[in-house]
Amino acid sequence: LGCVRRAVEDFNMIEDGDKVAVGVSGGKDSLILLRALSLYRYFSPVKYELYGIMLTMGFEGVETASIENFCDQIEVPLIIKHTHIGRIVFEERKEPNPCSLCARMRRGALHNVALELGCKKVALGHHREDVIDTLLLSLLYEARINTFSPVTYLDRKDITVIRPLIYAPEIEIIRATKRLDLPVLKNPCPADGQTKRHEMKELMNYIVTLVPNAREQ
């Protein structure tokens, strides 16, 4: 909550009267973000509405009941949008590098549902290590120094993407997830753990053995 409050205030992420949609994947980051923003409503200096949006990807065996119950408990409306993005990417297109296409399709679907709800702010669960991993990806594969911004305005959709966990260390998210016993779902993606981003996490873990405070610099 401290990290979320600091990020929201530092970057003016949420304004009075905003309707904020949280992209809920069922992973630890999105569930912690949803929980934190649900609590932040009670002491935020501005008033805002909060919604959860969950996209199903067309993979078999994915249950949503635990996420629905969680959202009921924290009094956040959850909208579930059924898609076939996973089948399109992996079965129809057979993408050799599926992450980019999958991410674009998920963003488009998420933004469309947010607009249907009247939400002009979309909150994503990227944390501190995601910022670092993206920086390394850009540096090593694009030969440039770049990462995502805490706040990004998308003029084509008239939507602002915010990342309230941007100061939060992943280890704290993991601890809070266990402490709160959140209903984290197993990632059904066939590429889970085999992506370039996962390789950047392993690279950063090695760098920390050489420079212990590298993540804090």
C-alpha positions in Angstrom: 0.0 0.0 0.0 2.9 2.4 0.7 4.4 1.7 -2.7 1.0 2.2 -4.4 0.3 5.4 -2.5 3.7 6.8 -3.4 3.4 6.0 -7.1 -0.2 7.3 -7.3 0.8 10.6 -5.7 4.2 11.0 -7.5 2.7 10.6 -10.9 -0.8 11.8 -10.3 -2.2 8.5 -11.5 -5.7 8.8 -10.2 -7.9 11.9 -10.2 -11.2 12.6 -8.5 -14.1 10.9 -10.2 -12.0 8.5 -12.2 -13.3 5.1 -13.2 -10.3 2.7 -13.0 -10.2 -0.7 -14.6 -7.6 -3.2 -13.4 -6.5 -5.9 -15.8 -6.8 -9.1 -13.8 -4.9 -12.1 -15.2 -5.3 -14.2 -12.0 -1.5 -13.9 -11.3 0.0 -12.6 -8.1 0.7 -9.1 -9.4 -2.8 -8.3 -10.7 -4.5 -9.7 -7.6 -2.2 -7.7 -5.3 -2.8 -4.5 -7.4 -6.6 -5.1 -7.2 -6.5 -5.7 -3.5 -4.3 -2.6 -2.9 -6.4 -0.3 -5.0 -9.6 -1.6 -3.3 -8.1 -0.7 0.1 -6.6 2.6 -1.1 -10.2 3.8 -1.9 -10.8 4.2 1.9 -8.0 6.7 2.5 -7.3 8.2 -0.9 -7.6 12.0 -1.1 -9.6 11.6 -4.3 -12.7 9.4 -4.9 -12.7 6.8 -7.7 -14.6 3.8 -8.9 -12.8 0.4 -9.4 -13.5 -2.5 -11.7 -11.7 -5.7 -12.5 -11.5 -7.0 -16.1 -10.5 -10.6 -16.7 -9.8 -12.0 -20.1 -10.1 -15.7 -20.7 -7.6 -16.8 -23.4 -9.4 -19.9 -24.7 -7.2 -22.4 -22.8 -8.9 -25.4 -21.3 -9.1 -26.0 -17.6 -9.0 -22.3 -16.5 -11.5 -21.6 -13.7 -12.6 -18.2 -12.7 -14.8 -18.9 -9.6 -12.0 -18.2 -7.1 -11.3 -14.8 -8.7 -15.0 -14.0 -8.8 -15.3 -14.9 -5.0 -12.2 -12.7 -4.3 -13.7 -9.7 -6.1 -17.0 -10.2 -4.2 -15.1 -10.1 -0.9 -13.3 -6.9 -1.7 -16.4 -5.3 -3.2 -15.0 -4.8 -6.7 -17.2 -5.6 -9.8 -15.5 -8.2 -12.0 -16.2 -8.4 -15.7 -15.1 -11.6 -17.5 -14.5 -11.3 -21.2 -14.1 -14.7 -23.0 -11.7 -14.6 -25.9 -9.8 -17.1 -28.2 -6.5 -15.2 -28.1 -4.5 -18.2 -27.0 -5.9 -20.4 -29.7 -5.3 -17.8 -32.4 -1.7 -17.2 -31.3 -0.6 -20.8 -30.7 -2.8 -22.9 -32.9 -3.9 -20.8 -35.8 -1.0 -18.5 -36.3 1.6 -20.8 -34.7 3.7 -17.8 -33.8 7.4 -18.6 -33.2 7.6 -15.6 -30.9 4.1 -15.4 -29.5 4.4 -12.9 -26.7 4.3 -9.7 -28.9 1.1 -10.7 -30.8 -0.5 -12.0 -27.6 0.2 -8.8 -25.7 -1.2 -6.6 -28.5 -4.4 -8.6 -28.7 -4.9 -8.7 -24.9 -4.3 -4.9 -24.7 -6.9 -4.3 -27.4 -9.5 -6.5 -25.8 -8.8 -5.0 -22.3 -9.1 -1.5 -23.6 -12.3 -2.2 -25.4 -14.0 -3.6 -22.3 -12.7 -0.7 -20.2 -14.2 1.8 -22.6 -17.5 -0.1 -22.6 -17.5 0.4 -18.8 -16.7 4.1 -19.1 -13.2 3.6 -17.7 -10.6 6.0 -19.0 -7.9 4.7 -16.7 -6.5 1.1 -17.0 -4.2 -0.1 -14.2 -1.7 -2.8 -14.9 0.3 -4.9 -12.4 3.8 -4.2 -13.5 6.2 -3.9 -10.6 9.8 -2.8 -10.0 11.4 -5.9 -11.5 9.3 -5.6 -14.6 10.7 -2.1 -15.2 14.3 -3.6 -14.9 13.5 -6.6 -17.2 12.0 -4.3 -19.8 15.1 -2.1 -19.7 17.4 -5.1 -20.2 15.3 -6.4 -23.1 15.5 -3.0 -24.8 19.2 -2.6 -24.2 20.2 -6.1 -25.4 17.7 -6.7 -28.2 16.9 -3.2 -29.5 20.3 -1.4 -28.7 18.5 1.4 -26.9 17.8 2.5 -23.3 14.1 2.4 -22.8 11.4 1.0 -20.5 7.7 1.7 -19.9 6.4 4.8 -18.2 4.4 4.9 -14.9 1.7 6.7 -16.8 1.0 6.4 -20.6 -1.7 8.2 -22.5 -3.0 6.3 -25.6 -4.5 8.9 -27.8 -6.0 6.4 -30.3 -8.2 5.0 -27.5 -8.3 8.1 -25.3 -7.2 5.8 -22.4 -4.5 6.4 -19.8 -2.5 3.3 -18.6 -1.2 3.5 -15.1 1.2 1.2 -13.2 0.6 1.8 -9.4 3.0 -1.1 -8.4 6.0 0.4 -10.2 7.9 1.0 -6.9 6.9 -2.4 -5.4 9.7 -5.0 -5.2 8.5 -8.4 -6.5 9.7 -10.1 -3.3 7.2 -8.0 -1.3 4.4 -8.9 -3.7 5.2 -12.6 -3.2 5.2 -12.3 0.6 2.0 -10.3 0.6 0.3 -12.8 -1.7 1.2 -15.7 0.6 0.2 -13.7 3.7 -3.2 -12.8 2.3 -3.7 -16.3 0.8 -4.8 -14.8 -2.5 -6.3 -17.2 -5.1 -3.5 -17.0 -7.6 -4.1 -19.0 -10.7 -1.5 -21.1 -12.5 -0.5 -19.5 -15.8 -1.9 -21.7 -18.6 0.3 -20.1 -21.3 2.4 -22.7 -23.2 5.3 -20.2 -23.3 5.3 -19.6 -19.5 8.9 -19.7 -18.2 10.4 -19.8 -21.7 10.3 -16.2 -22.8 13.0 -13.6 -23.3 11.6 -11.7 -20.3 12.2 -14.8 -18.1 15.8 -14.9 -19.4 16.2 -11.3 -18.3 14.9 -12.2 -14.8 17.6 -14.9 -14.6 20.2 -12.4 -15.9 19.3 -9.9 -13.3 19.5 -12.6 -10.6 23.1 -13.2 -11.7 23.9 -9.5 -11.7 22.7 -9.3 -8.1 25.3 -11.9 -7.1 27.9 -9.5 -8.4 26.3 -6.2 -7.4 23.9 -7.0 -4.4 22.1 -3.7 -4.5 21.7 -3.5 -8.3 17.9 -3.5 -8.2 17.9 -0.5 -5.9 20.2 1.7 -8.0 
